[in-house]
Amino acid sequence: MGKKKILIVEDDIDFADATKLILESKSYDVIVAHDGKEGLKKAQTAEPNLIILDVMMPEMDGYEVCAKLKADPKYQHIPILLLTAVGEAIPTTKYTMEMGMKTEADDYIPKPVEPMELVERVENLFRISGSKT
Amino acid sequence: MPRRVMKEVLAAVINSLADGILVTDEQGHIILYNQKAEALLGIKGRTGLGEPVQDYIKNEVLVGLINKTLTLNLPFHTEEICIIDSGDSKLRVHVCPVRDEHALLIGSVTLVNDVSMLNAIDKIKSNFLAMVSHQLKSPLGSTLLQTSILLDGLVGELSDKQRDLIQKVKAKTKGMTELVNDILDVCFIEEAGYISQIEPLNLSETVQRTIELMQPQAQDKNIVLKVTMEDQLPIINGNKSSMEAMFINLISNAIKYTPSDGQVSLEIGKNGHYLQLKVSDNGIGIEEKDISRIFDKFYRERSERTKHISGTGLGLSIVKGVVDAHHGSISVESEVGKGSTFTVLLPIS
């Protein structure tokens, strides 16, 4: 089986690069999009096995991208990990964890992110989606 | 002053008020309103007197609030506050029941205040906050992730000296992230104190969620989190996310100021007309001279005993802000070296 491909949709270039670095160190194939619109397009054309999606982005936010993909039978099987802009223990901003859960994302991880936790969440999602098929 | 003159003076005063006023009898018939209410609510002419309020006020939300106040007639039901749209304006309406000396309901009184300007300022503030949030939080988030990558050895092993330095960078960045988050929380709560989404809440769910969130922080220090909660918690009217912020800050503070292997307990239950929450710890306690200042923004006890504990000094001011916005009260009892107990009382709806 070839390398699994992960799409990172994140408008902060440094954050996207750092996430890419973490996942590449675990031998994943990584592609990056820097806003919601580009992310949606790449999700439809590059056939990723998993998508890591930031919530707060210009053009189209993460919730919208997630809703669009999950509404489309062609892409709804792709697991989505939502990166919420919520602090460790601060659920009072507009983008609450609850909102993350209300969307149809498969899992969510609050920022700031620890590299090993990110890897665990990704591996876990692959395990779940693998057992479904 | 003769009674007739007094009546004229009163009428003149009511008409000169900066806010609109609208009074109904217990049947919901309009019995009095001033010129300002006429202008703000678009009541045409003086013909409305004696007529049902729904026939003369177009705004359904306001009519609903007045009728609710009159029909519910709860002994402890005091007031309804709401922001309504009226054309291009935003109006803050405040409806109270009117009671005679035997506490019998005889009508309702509504104050109407044009808050369009405040609302516009509020929007500017929200936009500014969003900007700050994005401009400061994002780079801090990236820096934190980059330092974690270095520390986890994903891009090569570090020497002890390099590790030590990067660890310091990470700790400072984390502190700054917490500060930005706390500032956003303070702003949010100040804003929410004015226009909040108030709904009936059963806090048992909120408590469970908070405990789950706080468990890792407690486990790190081997602290036992003990929760005692009555089975049927009374419902309170409140804002859900700010209630969560209140619990998180109270419990996270208790954990922070309690040495390893200690205990933090949360008790929640009914106390008269209030819901009472008690967060107690057997931590380092608060010195008497500091107690009056702990709810001030950015205030932290600075001494030998607290210098190892990091914090922004905003946690308890967030808690106080939330409690005030819910018309509740907070008190603290503490003994240095023995622990502290914070007691919050929130009115039951």
Interface residues (C-beta under 8 A of the other chain):
Chain A: D12 D14 F15 A18 T19 L21 I22 S25 M56 A85 G87 E88 A89 I90 P91 T92 T93 T96 K111 P112 V113 E114 P115 M116
Chain B: S133 H134 K137 S138 P139 L140 G141 S142 T143 L144 L145 Q146 S148 I149 D152 L154 V155 K174 T177 E178 N181 D182 L184 D185 F188 I189 L213 M214 Q217 S241 S242 E244 A245 I248 S252
